[in-house]
């Protein structure tokens, strides 16, 4: 009778395995899980079925079932295979339990697997360190992967790790080795343009490295290096320098803008927004924030580092930020300037322009009026006031303000504004006269 049962179980097992093969061919994951579970119930030592069961449960995101299956698998054998430790690591990664993932994978390596399996495991450990931005450990694991089984892709990964440690020459040496191993490797082809761009600016980078060696907390040098890396489109490295600079000088708006720019370069709009850097950051023709804007921010930051309540520096920084379409930051500086000196016409004018862009037209006009009261002979202030009055649909007042601006000094922007507003309220003679004058002043079209 026992023999009959054994024969029947074997027959059932053969049929279940055939069904499992068909389920795998069809990529029917629920069926793979069910059939694998039935197989291991009959044959608890079937590693292939256990492997398929746990792997598929992880693919389906059923982490609790995968955990139960791993525990059952371990109990089913006197000598648990290394694959169990591998899967435990995968499970921990899914749960963002990185410390335990690393522990399980190191346990797998302690069992002395085949060199190819060890290399693959070092790759996974390297990916884990990349996720956590553990650059020194990343370099260590990529080097161990190479020692286990060399490849062009692993050389590229090691080179990238060395870049994070600012070991430029060693990184370029690894890229050269990768090219010798296999210059058709997809990873190499993807990363090579970045290395080539970086190589062109390497002499300038090394000068800044020397300055940072003398002054490790030199936030300005970090931002200068980040700027070079940004222009070379190596945004990941630029972001690291920007973050260090922000940590050293949290009040520097230049650091905030450069950090936001690198995040936007990586399409991380939400992360940039957390720094109050909006997606419509103004870039010049090369696709980056202008050198002039960064210089202006740096000058204002330096002045404010010496004197936090410097209304003039705050107003200047507000203007630069407004020019970059960063109206929230610009308004914060304008308000700080007003708090430092409520009689600063420039500060009130900057607040007005930023409030207008933020669709707060009433508050914008209040500041514009205050600016003209404080500086009645400033044509810019009157022009600003006219813009705000037009935004509030008080076109007659807007015409009056632009007229005052034009009396102080003629300008095309004021003429255009007065012509537009005057025409809308039926002051056709004034509008036509302005239009005639605009055509006289406008540069000839080519």
LOBA-183949 format. One line per 2 residues: number of its first residue (from 1); their letters; for each residue x, y, z of C-alpha. Coordinates in steps of 0.1 Angstrom, whole numbers. Each point is the difference from the previous one (the first is absolute). Layout:
% residues N
NUM = a = X Y Z ~ ...
END
This chain:
% residues 446
1 = xx = 0 0 0 ~ 29 23 8
3 = xx = 15 -7 -34 ~ -33 9 -17
5 = xx = -2 33 19 ~ 36 8 -10
7 = xx = -8 -8 -36 ~ -31 21 0
9 = xx = 18 30 16 ~ 28 -3 -27
11 = xx = -26 0 -27 ~ -18 30 14
13 = xx = 34 18 3 ~ 8 -6 -36
15 = xx = -33 14 -11 ~ 3 31 23
17 = xx = 35 7 -14 ~ -13 -2 -35
19 = xx = -28 25 9 ~ 26 22 17
21 = xx = 21 1 -32 ~ -31 10 -20
23 = xx = -8 27 26 ~ 35 14 -3
25 = xx = -2 1 -38 ~ -33 19 3
27 = xx = 15 23 28 ~ -31 -9 20
29 = xx = 13 11 34 ~ -30 -9 22
31 = xx = 1 -35 -16 ~ 38 -2 6
33 = xx = -5 8 37 ~ -28 -26 4
35 = xx = 17 -28 -19 ~ 34 7 18
37 = xx = -17 -2 34 ~ -17 -33 -9
39 = xx = 34 -14 -12 ~ 19 9 32
41 = xx = -27 -15 21 ~ 6 -34 -18
43 = xx = 38 6 -4 ~ 13 23 27
45 = xx = 36 -2 -13 ~ -9 13 -35
47 = xx = 22 31 -2 ~ -12 10 -34
49 = xx = -36 1 12 ~ 9 19 31
51 = xx = 21 24 -21 ~ -30 6 -24
53 = xx = -24 3 29 ~ 19 27 19
55 = xx = 12 18 -30 ~ -35 3 -15
57 = xx = -15 11 33 ~ 26 28 2
59 = xx = -8 10 -36 ~ -37 2 9
61 = xx = 9 22 30 ~ -15 -25 24
63 = xx = 27 5 26 ~ -17 -16 30
65 = xx = -6 -33 -20 ~ 36 1 -12
67 = xx = 12 3 36 ~ -21 -30 10
69 = xx = 13 -20 -29 ~ 36 8 8
71 = xx = -5 -12 36 ~ -17 -32 -12
73 = xx = 28 -6 -25 ~ 27 4 27
75 = xx = -19 -25 22 ~ -3 -26 -28
77 = xx = 37 -6 -3 ~ 29 -8 23
79 = xx = 24 22 -21 ~ -18 31 -12
81 = xx = 13 10 -35 ~ 16 34 -6
83 = xx = -30 10 -21 ~ -20 5 33
85 = xx = 24 27 12 ~ -1 16 -35
87 = xx = -38 1 1 ~ 0 13 36
89 = xx = 21 29 -12 ~ -24 7 -29
91 = xx = -29 0 25 ~ 17 24 23
93 = xx = 8 23 -28 ~ -37 1 -10
95 = xx = -7 10 36 ~ 28 26 -1
97 = xx = 17 -19 28 ~ 34 5 -16
99 = xx = 21 -10 30 ~ -15 -34 2
101 = xx = 1 -4 -38 ~ 37 6 1
103 = xx = 4 -25 29 ~ -18 -28 -19
105 = xx = 20 6 -31 ~ 33 0 18
107 = xx = -11 -33 16 ~ -6 -13 -35
109 = xx = 36 10 -9 ~ 14 -16 31
111 = xx = -12 -34 -14 ~ 26 3 -28
113 = xx = -23 -1 -30 ~ 13 -3 -36
115 = xx = 20 30 -12 ~ -27 10 -24
117 = xx = -27 -1 27 ~ 23 19 24
119 = xx = 5 27 -27 ~ -37 3 -5
121 = xx = -5 3 38 ~ 26 28 2
123 = xx = -19 18 -28 ~ -31 -2 22
125 = xx = 19 13 30 ~ 13 28 -21
127 = xx = -35 10 -11 ~ -10 0 36
129 = xx = 28 25 8 ~ -9 21 -30
131 = xx = -36 3 14 ~ 14 11 33
133 = xx = 27 23 -15 ~ 27 -19 19
135 = xx = 28 8 -25 ~ 30 -16 18
137 = xx = -19 -33 4 ~ -12 3 -36
139 = xx = 36 2 -12 ~ 9 -30 22
141 = xx = -28 -23 -12 ~ 5 9 -37
143 = xx = 37 -8 4 ~ -8 -33 15
145 = xx = -25 -8 -28 ~ 29 6 -24
147 = xx = 23 -22 20 ~ -26 -28 -1
149 = xx = -8 3 -37 ~ 13 28 -22
151 = xx = -21 18 -26 ~ -2 34 -17
153 = xx = -33 7 17 ~ 15 -6 34
155 = xx = 30 22 -8 ~ -25 28 -10
157 = xx = -18 -4 33 ~ 32 2 19
159 = xx = 11 31 -19 ~ -33 16 9
161 = xx = 5 -8 36 ~ 35 15 -1
163 = xx = -15 32 -14 ~ -22 4 31
165 = xx = 32 -2 20 ~ 16 27 -23
167 = xx = 27 -25 -10 ~ 1 13 -35
169 = xx = 31 -16 -14 ~ -9 -35 14
171 = xx = -35 3 -15 ~ 14 9 -34
173 = xx = 24 -29 2 ~ -29 -24 6
175 = xx = -18 14 -30 ~ 30 -7 -21
177 = xx = 1 -35 12 ~ -37 -4 -7
179 = xx = 6 11 -36 ~ 28 -25 -4
181 = xx = -22 -28 13 ~ -31 7 -21
183 = xx = -5 34 -17 ~ -35 -12 -12
185 = xx = -13 -4 36 ~ -33 18 4
187 = xx = 9 14 35 ~ 32 14 -14
189 = xx = -18 16 -30 ~ -25 16 23
191 = xx = 26 15 25 ~ 29 8 -23
193 = xx = -14 34 -13 ~ -2 12 36
195 = xx = 36 -11 7 ~ 11 18 -32
197 = xx = -17 32 10 ~ 15 -3 35
199 = xx = 35 -5 -14 ~ -2 33 -19
201 = xx = -5 20 33 ~ 23 -22 21
203 = xx = 28 26 2 ~ -24 26 15
205 = xx = -15 -26 23 ~ 34 -9 14
207 = xx = 8 37 7 ~ -31 1 21
209 = xx = 9 -33 16 ~ 32 17 12
211 = xx = -18 29 14 ~ -24 -23 18
213 = xx = 29 -20 14 ~ 12 32 17
215 = xx = -36 10 10 ~ -23 -30 3
217 = xx = -29 21 12 ~ 3 24 -29
219 = xx = -36 1 -12 ~ 9 24 -28
221 = xx = 26 -24 -15 ~ -26 -28 3
223 = xx = -25 21 -20 ~ 26 9 -26
225 = xx = 8 -37 -5 ~ -37 -8 -1
227 = xx = -4 26 -27 ~ 27 -17 -21
229 = xx = -16 -34 5 ~ -35 14 -8
231 = xx = 13 15 -33 ~ 16 -33 -8
233 = xx = -34 -16 7 ~ 13 -22 28
235 = xx = -30 10 22 ~ 4 -28 26
237 = xx = 35 12 10 ~ -11 37 -2
239 = xx = -29 -8 24 ~ 23 -14 26
241 = xx = 22 31 0 ~ -31 22 1
243 = xx = -14 -18 30 ~ 32 3 19
245 = xx = 1 37 -7 ~ -36 4 12
247 = xx = 9 -19 32 ~ 29 23 5
249 = xx = -18 32 -9 ~ -38 -5 3
251 = xx = -7 37 -5 ~ 17 2 -34
253 = xx = -26 3 -27 ~ 26 -8 -27
255 = xx = 4 -34 15 ~ -38 -5 1
257 = xx = -3 10 -37 ~ 29 -22 -12
259 = xx = -14 -29 20 ~ -35 5 -15
261 = xx = 15 2 -35 ~ 18 -33 4
263 = xx = -33 -16 12 ~ -19 14 -29
265 = xx = 27 -13 -24 ~ -8 -35 15
267 = xx = -37 7 -5 ~ -5 0 38
269 = xx = -25 29 -1 ~ -16 -8 33
271 = xx = 33 -2 18 ~ 9 34 -15
273 = xx = -33 14 12 ~ 8 -10 35
275 = xx = 29 25 -2 ~ -25 26 -14
277 = xx = 17 -2 -34 ~ -27 -1 -26
279 = xx = 0 -19 -32 ~ 0 32 -21
281 = xx = 35 9 11 ~ 14 23 -27
283 = xx = 29 -16 -20 ~ 21 17 -26
285 = xx = 9 -14 -35 ~ 23 -27 14
287 = xx = -29 -14 20 ~ 13 12 34
289 = xx = -4 29 24 ~ 21 29 -12
291 = xx = 35 7 15 ~ -11 36 6
293 = xx = -30 -11 21 ~ 22 -23 21
295 = xx = 26 28 5 ~ -28 24 11
297 = xx = -13 -26 25 ~ 35 -7 13
299 = xx = 7 37 5 ~ -33 4 19
301 = xx = 6 -31 20 ~ 34 12 10
303 = xx = -14 34 11 ~ -27 -16 20
305 = xx = 25 -24 17 ~ 16 32 14
307 = xx = -32 18 8 ~ -33 -20 1
309 = xx = -22 31 0 ~ 16 16 -31
311 = xx = -31 14 -18 ~ 19 9 -31
313 = xx = 15 -34 -4 ~ -34 -17 6
315 = xx = -17 22 -26 ~ 28 -7 -25
317 = xx = -3 -37 6 ~ -38 2 -4
319 = xx = 4 17 -34 ~ 24 -28 -12
321 = xx = -24 -27 13 ~ -29 17 -18
323 = xx = 20 0 -32 ~ 4 -38 5
325 = xx = -38 -3 4 ~ 4 -11 36
327 = xx = -27 23 13 ~ -6 -17 34
329 = xx = 37 4 10 ~ 1 35 -15
331 = xx = -30 11 20 ~ 15 -15 32
333 = xx = 31 22 -6 ~ -20 31 -8
335 = xx = -20 -4 32 ~ 32 -5 20
337 = xx = 14 32 -16 ~ -32 19 9
339 = xx = 3 -13 36 ~ 36 12 1
341 = xx = -9 34 -15 ~ -36 9 -6
343 = xx = 10 31 -19 ~ 18 -19 -27
345 = xx = -19 8 -32 ~ 20 -27 -19
347 = xx = -12 -26 25 ~ -36 10 -4
349 = xx = 3 0 -37 ~ 15 -35 0
351 = xx = -28 -12 23 ~ -25 14 -24
353 = xx = 14 -17 -31 ~ 2 -34 18
355 = xx = -35 3 15 ~ -14 8 -35
357 = xx = 16 -32 -14 ~ -15 -19 29
359 = xx = -34 13 -9 ~ -3 22 31
361 = xx = -9 32 -18 ~ -15 20 29
363 = xx = 31 -5 22 ~ 22 7 -31
365 = xx = -16 34 -6 ~ 3 9 37
367 = xx = 38 -4 -2 ~ 2 17 -34
369 = xx = -18 31 14 ~ 23 0 30
371 = xx = 30 -2 -23 ~ -11 32 -19
373 = xx = -6 18 32 ~ 35 -8 12
375 = xx = 17 7 -33 ~ -23 24 -20
377 = xx = 27 9 -26 ~ 8 -36 -9
379 = xx = -15 -9 -34 ~ 3 -38 7
381 = xx = -22 4 31 ~ -27 18 -20
383 = xx = 2 -26 -28 ~ -3 -27 26
385 = xx = -30 17 15 ~ -17 4 -34
387 = xx = 5 -37 -6 ~ -17 -9 33
389 = xx = -29 24 -6 ~ -6 -15 -34
391 = xx = 0 -35 16 ~ -28 13 23
393 = xx = -19 14 -31 ~ 5 36 12
395 = xx = 11 11 -35 ~ -5 37 5
397 = xx = 24 -1 30 ~ 24 -21 -21
399 = xx = 0 26 -27 ~ 8 27 26
401 = xx = 29 -21 15 ~ 15 -7 -34
403 = xx = -3 37 -9 ~ 20 8 32
405 = xx = 26 -26 -10 ~ 3 15 -35
407 = xx = 3 35 14 ~ 30 -11 20
409 = xx = 16 -17 -30 ~ -14 -15 -32
411 = xx = 1 -37 -4 ~ -15 -26 -24
413 = xx = -15 -22 27 ~ -19 30 16
415 = xx = -12 12 -34 ~ -13 -35 -9
417 = xx = -18 -3 33 ~ -16 35 -3
419 = xx = -10 -6 -36 ~ -17 -33 9
421 = xx = -18 13 31 ~ -10 33 -17
423 = xx = -15 -18 -30 ~ -21 -22 23
425 = xx = -16 29 17 ~ -7 20 -32
427 = xx = 29 25 3 ~ 7 -6 -37
429 = xx = 19 32 -7 ~ 25 -8 28
431 = xx = 2 -36 -12 ~ 7 9 -36
433 = xx = 26 25 10 ~ 18 -26 21
435 = xx = -2 -25 -28 ~ 16 24 -24
437 = xx = 28 7 24 ~ 5 -37 7
439 = xx = 5 -6 -37 ~ 25 28 -1
441 = xx = 20 -14 29 ~ -2 -37 -9
443 = xx = 31 -14 -17 ~ -6 -8 -37
445 = xx = -9 -36 -8 ~ 25 -20 -20
END
